[in-house]
Amino acid sequence: MSIIRAIHNENFIVMNKVCLQDKKLSWKAKGIYSYLMSLPSNWNIKTSEVKNHSADGRTSLLSGIKELIKNGYCEQIASRNKHGAIESYDYVIKETPDSTIPQVDSLQSGFPLAVNRPLLNNNSNKIECIKKISIKKKPVKKEKTKKKFNPNTLGGKLAQFLLDKIEESDPSFITPDLGKWEGYFNKMIYVDGFIYADMISIITFAHSKDFWKSIVISPYKLKANYSTLKIQKNNSYIYKNKNKDKNKDVFEQAKEEGFNQFNSRHD
């Protein structure tokens, strides 16, 4: 293998070879180290920017930095907010794993910047070999846990009653989080002032109508359409009563006209 060297009059750096000759490090870690050392001193380097200068992704970059930390070429400093939660990490890249790190002016994150003995750097008038890398901590997604369902509360009874009505017309209906339904129904009763018996009646009415049974498939849909359902239910009740009164009048008139005799002849 041959090595072709260019004339070092521009676009070059002078760098300690300890890291490059360290057999404990992978080529990936050595490459990341070399690239960071080639940048101007005291830069606030973001991983989102660094990863754009390589074919590797962010995960590969972070694993390389972890390797440098493990072998003493990088120090990790946590940056916390006023509540003590970690917001980001600052990383100090050291020239050799046994380099001392004296404190100098504070960084924007509130932590001291470390310096090492000076090296030549073609990109900056400040001749220092320490690089600062800031890495934002990714927020951890908490897994949603299902609320425990209690079928004995009023909300639990309503949740089960509504589910039973839905499954009567759609047996393939996917069972929902009944714990959430229970909580929502309890809120409707104890906070919003809905009456349990009325809600049972409205659910029954809704699922007796082809139009409404496809809509009222959750407590949220029930509440959103409650006023309309109540009006329609009341109008239906009044309409039925009027028809009963009319039928009663017709029956009485038929009775007066000898309906009983007609009926008795056909017994």
C-alpha positions as a Markdown table, in Angstrom:
| # | Residue | x | y | z |
|---|---|---|---|---|
| 1 | Met | 0.0 | 0.0 | 0.0 |
| 2 | Ser | 1.4 | 3.4 | -1.0 |
| 3 | Ile | 0.8 | 6.7 | 0.7 |
| 4 | Ile | 0.6 | 9.9 | -1.4 |
| 5 | Arg | 1.0 | 13.1 | 0.7 |
| 6 | Ala | 0.0 | 16.6 | -0.4 |
| 7 | Ile | 2.0 | 19.7 | 0.3 |
| 8 | His | 0.9 | 21.0 | 3.7 |
| 9 | Asn | 0.4 | 24.7 | 2.9 |
| 10 | Glu | -3.4 | 24.8 | 3.5 |
| 11 | Asn | -6.3 | 22.7 | 4.6 |
| 12 | Phe | -4.5 | 20.5 | 7.1 |
| 13 | Ile | -4.1 | 20.0 | 10.9 |
| 14 | Val | -1.5 | 18.8 | 13.3 |
| 15 | Met | -2.9 | 16.1 | 15.5 |
| 16 | Asn | -1.6 | 13.7 | 18.2 |
| 17 | Lys | -1.5 | 10.1 | 16.9 |
| 18 | Val | -2.3 | 8.4 | 20.2 |
| 19 | Cys | -6.0 | 7.9 | 19.4 |
| 20 | Leu | -5.3 | 6.8 | 15.8 |
| 21 | Gln | -2.9 | 4.2 | 17.0 |
| 22 | Asp | -5.1 | 2.9 | 19.9 |
| 23 | Lys | -5.9 | -0.7 | 19.0 |
| 24 | Lys | -8.9 | -0.7 | 21.4 |
| 25 | Leu | -10.8 | 1.8 | 19.2 |
| 26 | Ser | -12.7 | 0.9 | 16.0 |
| 27 | Trp | -12.1 | 2.7 | 12.8 |
| 28 | Lys | -15.5 | 4.4 | 13.2 |
| 29 | Ala | -14.4 | 5.9 | 16.6 |
| 30 | Lys | -11.1 | 7.0 | 15.2 |
| 31 | Gly | -12.8 | 8.6 | 12.2 |
| 32 | Ile | -15.2 | 10.5 | 14.4 |
| 33 | Tyr | -12.3 | 11.6 | 16.6 |
| 34 | Ser | -10.3 | 12.8 | 13.6 |
| 35 | Tyr | -13.2 | 14.7 | 12.1 |
| 36 | Leu | -14.1 | 16.5 | 15.3 |
| 37 | Met | -10.4 | 17.4 | 15.9 |
| 38 | Ser | -10.3 | 19.0 | 12.4 |
| 39 | Leu | -13.1 | 21.5 | 13.3 |
| 40 | Pro | -12.4 | 24.9 | 14.7 |
| 41 | Ser | -11.9 | 25.1 | 18.5 |
| 42 | Asn | -14.7 | 25.8 | 20.8 |
| 43 | Trp | -17.4 | 25.1 | 18.2 |
| 44 | Asn | -20.9 | 24.1 | 19.4 |
| 45 | Ile | -21.2 | 21.0 | 17.3 |
| 46 | Lys | -24.6 | 19.3 | 16.9 |
| 47 | Thr | -25.0 | 15.7 | 16.1 |
| 48 | Ser | -27.7 | 16.5 | 13.6 |
| 49 | Glu | -25.0 | 18.5 | 11.7 |
| 50 | Val | -22.1 | 16.1 | 12.2 |
| 51 | Lys | -24.1 | 13.1 | 10.8 |
| 52 | Asn | -24.7 | 15.0 | 7.6 |
| 53 | His | -21.0 | 14.8 | 6.8 |
| 54 | Ser | -20.9 | 11.0 | 6.7 |
| 55 | Ala | -22.8 | 8.1 | 5.2 |
| 56 | Asp | -23.5 | 6.8 | 8.8 |
| 57 | Gly | -26.6 | 7.9 | 10.7 |
| 58 | Arg | -27.1 | 9.4 | 14.1 |
| 59 | Thr | -27.1 | 6.0 | 15.9 |
| 60 | Ser | -23.7 | 5.1 | 14.5 |
| 61 | Leu | -22.4 | 8.5 | 15.4 |
| 62 | Leu | -23.6 | 8.2 | 19.0 |
| 63 | Ser | -22.2 | 4.7 | 19.3 |
| 64 | Gly | -18.8 | 6.0 | 18.1 |
| 65 | Ile | -18.9 | 8.8 | 20.7 |
| 66 | Lys | -19.7 | 6.2 | 23.4 |
| 67 | Glu | -16.7 | 4.2 | 22.4 |
| 68 | Leu | -14.5 | 7.4 | 22.8 |
| 69 | Ile | -16.0 | 8.0 | 26.2 |
| 70 | Lys | -15.3 | 4.4 | 27.3 |
| 71 | Asn | -11.7 | 4.7 | 26.3 |
| 72 | Gly | -11.1 | 8.1 | 27.8 |
| 73 | Tyr | -11.0 | 10.3 | 24.7 |
| 74 | Cys | -14.3 | 12.0 | 25.5 |
| 75 | Glu | -16.0 | 13.2 | 28.6 |
| 76 | Gln | -19.8 | 13.5 | 28.9 |
| 77 | Ile | -21.3 | 16.5 | 30.9 |
| 78 | Ala | -25.1 | 16.7 | 31.5 |
| 79 | Ser | -26.9 | 20.0 | 31.1 |
| 80 | Arg | -29.9 | 20.3 | 33.4 |
| 81 | Asn | -32.8 | 22.7 | 33.6 |
| 82 | Lys | -33.9 | 24.5 | 36.7 |
| 83 | His | -36.0 | 21.5 | 37.7 |
| 84 | Gly | -33.0 | 19.2 | 37.6 |
| 85 | Ala | -34.1 | 17.3 | 34.5 |
| 86 | Ile | -31.4 | 16.6 | 31.8 |
| 87 | Glu | -32.0 | 18.7 | 28.7 |
| 88 | Ser | -28.8 | 18.0 | 26.7 |
| 89 | Tyr | -25.3 | 16.6 | 27.0 |
| 90 | Asp | -22.0 | 18.4 | 26.4 |
| 91 | Tyr | -19.0 | 16.3 | 25.3 |
| 92 | Val | -15.4 | 17.3 | 25.7 |
| 93 | Ile | -13.0 | 15.6 | 23.2 |
| 94 | Lys | -9.5 | 15.1 | 24.7 |
| 95 | Glu | -6.3 | 14.6 | 22.7 |
| 96 | Thr | -5.1 | 11.8 | 24.9 |
| 97 | Pro | -7.0 | 9.6 | 27.4 |
| 98 | Asp | -4.9 | 10.8 | 30.3 |
| 99 | Ser | -5.2 | 14.5 | 29.5 |
| 100 | Thr | -5.9 | 16.8 | 32.4 |
| 101 | Ile | -9.0 | 19.1 | 32.0 |
| 102 | Pro | -8.6 | 22.4 | 33.8 |
| 103 | Gln | -11.6 | 24.7 | 34.1 |
| 104 | Val | -11.9 | 27.9 | 32.0 |
| 105 | Asp | -14.8 | 30.2 | 31.0 |
| 106 | Ser | -18.3 | 28.6 | 31.5 |
| 107 | Leu | -20.2 | 27.3 | 28.5 |
| 108 | Gln | -23.7 | 28.5 | 27.6 |
| 109 | Ser | -25.0 | 25.4 | 29.2 |
| 110 | Gly | -23.5 | 26.4 | 32.5 |
| 111 | Phe | -20.7 | 23.9 | 32.6 |
| 112 | Pro | -16.9 | 24.5 | 32.4 |
| 113 | Leu | -15.1 | 24.1 | 29.1 |
| 114 | Ala | -12.0 | 21.9 | 29.2 |
| 115 | Val | -8.8 | 22.7 | 27.4 |
| 116 | Asn | -5.7 | 20.8 | 26.4 |
| 117 | Arg | -2.3 | 21.8 | 25.2 |
| 118 | Pro | -2.5 | 23.8 | 21.9 |
| 119 | Leu | -2.5 | 22.3 | 18.5 |
| 120 | Leu | -2.3 | 23.9 | 15.1 |
| 121 | Asn | -5.7 | 24.4 | 13.5 |
| 122 | Asn | -6.1 | 25.8 | 10.0 |
| 123 | Asn | -9.7 | 26.9 | 10.5 |
| 124 | Ser | -9.3 | 29.1 | 13.6 |
| 125 | Asn | -7.0 | 31.7 | 15.1 |
| 126 | Lys | -7.6 | 30.2 | 18.5 |
| 127 | Ile | -5.2 | 27.3 | 18.8 |
| 128 | Glu | -7.0 | 24.8 | 21.1 |
| 129 | Cys | -7.7 | 21.1 | 20.7 |
| 130 | Ile | -10.9 | 20.8 | 22.7 |
| 131 | Lys | -14.2 | 20.5 | 20.9 |
| 132 | Lys | -17.6 | 20.9 | 22.5 |
| 133 | Ile | -20.5 | 18.7 | 21.2 |
| 134 | Ser | -24.0 | 19.3 | 22.3 |
| 135 | Ile | -26.5 | 16.5 | 21.9 |
| 136 | Lys | -30.2 | 17.0 | 22.7 |
| 137 | Lys | -31.7 | 14.2 | 24.8 |
| 138 | Lys | -34.6 | 12.6 | 23.0 |
| 139 | Pro | -37.8 | 12.6 | 25.0 |
| 140 | Val | -38.7 | 9.2 | 26.3 |
| 141 | Lys | -42.2 | 8.1 | 25.2 |
| 142 | Lys | -44.1 | 6.7 | 28.0 |
| 143 | Glu | -46.2 | 3.7 | 27.2 |
| 144 | Lys | -49.9 | 4.3 | 27.8 |
| 145 | Thr | -51.4 | 2.0 | 30.4 |
| 146 | Lys | -55.0 | 1.0 | 30.3 |
| 147 | Lys | -57.1 | 2.3 | 33.2 |
| 148 | Lys | -58.6 | -0.5 | 35.4 |
| 149 | Phe | -62.2 | -1.1 | 34.6 |
| 150 | Asn | -64.7 | -1.4 | 37.5 |
| 151 | Pro | -68.1 | -2.7 | 36.3 |
| 152 | Asn | -69.8 | -1.9 | 39.6 |
| 153 | Thr | -69.6 | 1.9 | 39.4 |
| 154 | Leu | -72.4 | 3.9 | 37.6 |
| 155 | Gly | -69.9 | 4.7 | 34.9 |
| 156 | Gly | -68.8 | 1.1 | 34.6 |
| 157 | Lys | -72.4 | -0.1 | 34.3 |
| 158 | Leu | -73.1 | 2.5 | 31.6 |
| 159 | Ala | -69.9 | 1.5 | 29.7 |
| 160 | Gln | -70.9 | -2.2 | 29.8 |
| 161 | Phe | -74.5 | -1.4 | 28.8 |
| 162 | Leu | -73.4 | 0.7 | 25.8 |
| 163 | Leu | -71.0 | -2.0 | 24.7 |
| 164 | Asp | -73.7 | -4.7 | 24.9 |
| 165 | Lys | -76.0 | -2.6 | 22.8 |
| 166 | Ile | -73.3 | -2.0 | 20.2 |
| 167 | Glu | -72.4 | -5.7 | 20.0 |
| 168 | Glu | -76.1 | -6.7 | 19.5 |
| 169 | Ser | -75.9 | -5.1 | 16.1 |
| 170 | Asp | -72.2 | -5.4 | 15.4 |
| 171 | Pro | -70.7 | -8.6 | 17.0 |
| 172 | Ser | -67.3 | -7.8 | 15.4 |
| 173 | Phe | -67.0 | -4.5 | 17.2 |
| 174 | Ile | -63.5 | -4.2 | 18.7 |
| 175 | Thr | -63.6 | -4.1 | 22.5 |
| 176 | Pro | -62.6 | -0.5 | 23.6 |
| 177 | Asp | -60.7 | 0.6 | 26.7 |
| 178 | Leu | -63.7 | 0.2 | 29.1 |
| 179 | Gly | -61.7 | 1.8 | 31.9 |
| 180 | Lys | -61.6 | 5.1 | 29.9 |
| 181 | Trp | -65.3 | 4.7 | 29.0 |
| 182 | Glu | -66.1 | 4.2 | 32.7 |
| 183 | Gly | -64.1 | 7.3 | 33.7 |
| 184 | Tyr | -65.9 | 9.4 | 31.0 |
| 185 | Phe | -69.3 | 8.2 | 32.0 |
| 186 | Asn | -68.5 | 9.0 | 35.7 |
| 187 | Lys | -67.5 | 12.5 | 34.7 |
| 188 | Met | -70.8 | 12.9 | 32.8 |
| 189 | Ile | -72.7 | 11.9 | 35.9 |
| 190 | Tyr | -70.7 | 13.5 | 38.8 |
| 191 | Val | -69.3 | 16.5 | 37.0 |
| 192 | Asp | -71.7 | 17.4 | 34.2 |
| 193 | Gly | -74.8 | 16.4 | 36.0 |
| 194 | Phe | -76.3 | 13.8 | 33.7 |
| 195 | Ile | -78.9 | 11.4 | 35.2 |
| 196 | Tyr | -78.0 | 7.7 | 35.1 |
| 197 | Ala | -81.6 | 6.5 | 34.3 |
| 198 | Asp | -82.0 | 9.0 | 31.5 |
| 199 | Met | -78.7 | 7.9 | 30.0 |
| 200 | Ile | -79.8 | 4.3 | 30.0 |
| 201 | Ser | -83.0 | 5.4 | 28.3 |
| 202 | Ile | -81.2 | 7.5 | 25.7 |
| 203 | Ile | -78.8 | 4.7 | 24.9 |
| 204 | Thr | -81.7 | 2.3 | 24.5 |
| 205 | Phe | -83.5 | 4.7 | 22.2 |
| 206 | Ala | -80.4 | 5.4 | 20.1 |
| 207 | His | -79.8 | 1.7 | 19.5 |
| 208 | Ser | -83.4 | 1.1 | 18.5 |
| 209 | Lys | -82.9 | 3.4 | 15.5 |
| 210 | Asp | -80.8 | 2.3 | 12.5 |
| 211 | Phe | -79.4 | 5.8 | 12.0 |
| 212 | Trp | -78.3 | 6.4 | 15.6 |
| 213 | Lys | -76.9 | 2.9 | 16.3 |
| 214 | Ser | -74.1 | 3.5 | 13.8 |
| 215 | Ile | -73.2 | 6.8 | 15.4 |
| 216 | Val | -73.5 | 6.3 | 19.2 |
| 217 | Ile | -70.6 | 3.8 | 19.6 |
| 218 | Ser | -68.8 | 5.5 | 22.4 |
| 219 | Pro | -69.6 | 7.8 | 25.4 |
| 220 | Tyr | -68.0 | 10.7 | 23.6 |
| 221 | Lys | -70.4 | 10.3 | 20.7 |
| 222 | Leu | -73.3 | 9.9 | 23.1 |
| 223 | Lys | -72.5 | 13.2 | 24.9 |
| 224 | Ala | -72.0 | 15.0 | 21.6 |
| 225 | Asn | -75.5 | 14.0 | 20.3 |
| 226 | Tyr | -77.3 | 13.8 | 23.7 |
| 227 | Ser | -79.5 | 16.9 | 23.3 |
| 228 | Thr | -80.7 | 15.8 | 19.8 |
| 229 | Leu | -81.3 | 12.2 | 21.0 |
| 230 | Lys | -83.3 | 13.5 | 24.0 |
| 231 | Ile | -85.5 | 15.7 | 21.8 |
| 232 | Gln | -86.2 | 12.9 | 19.3 |
| 233 | Lys | -86.9 | 10.5 | 22.1 |
| 234 | Asn | -89.4 | 12.9 | 23.7 |
| 235 | Asn | -91.1 | 13.7 | 20.4 |
| 236 | Ser | -91.4 | 9.9 | 19.7 |
| 237 | Tyr | -93.0 | 9.4 | 23.1 |
| 238 | Ile | -95.5 | 12.3 | 22.5 |
| 239 | Tyr | -96.3 | 10.9 | 19.0 |
| 240 | Lys | -97.0 | 7.4 | 20.4 |
| 241 | Asn | -99.3 | 8.8 | 23.1 |
| 242 | Lys | -101.3 | 10.8 | 20.6 |
| 243 | Asn | -101.8 | 7.7 | 18.5 |
| 244 | Lys | -102.9 | 5.8 | 21.6 |
| 245 | Asp | -105.5 | 8.4 | 22.3 |
| 246 | Lys | -106.7 | 8.3 | 18.7 |
| 247 | Asn | -106.9 | 4.6 | 18.7 |
| 248 | Lys | -108.8 | 4.7 | 22.0 |
| 249 | Asp | -111.4 | 7.0 | 20.4 |
| 250 | Val | -111.7 | 4.7 | 17.4 |
| 251 | Phe | -112.2 | 1.7 | 19.6 |
| 252 | Glu | -114.8 | 3.3 | 21.7 |
| 253 | Gln | -116.7 | 4.4 | 18.5 |
| 254 | Ala | -116.5 | 0.8 | 17.1 |
| 255 | Lys | -117.8 | -0.5 | 20.4 |
| 256 | Glu | -120.8 | 1.8 | 20.3 |
| 257 | Glu | -121.5 | 0.7 | 16.7 |
| 258 | Gly | -121.8 | -3.0 | 17.7 |
| 259 | Phe | -118.1 | -4.1 | 17.4 |
| 260 | Asn | -118.6 | -6.4 | 20.3 |
| 261 | Gln | -121.4 | -8.3 | 18.6 |
| 262 | Phe | -119.3 | -8.6 | 15.5 |
| 263 | Asn | -116.4 | -9.9 | 17.5 |
| 264 | Ser | -118.6 | -12.4 | 19.5 |
| 265 | Arg | -119.9 | -13.9 | 16.2 |
| 266 | His | -116.4 | -14.8 | 15.2 |
| 267 | Asp | -115.2 | -16.3 | 18.5 |
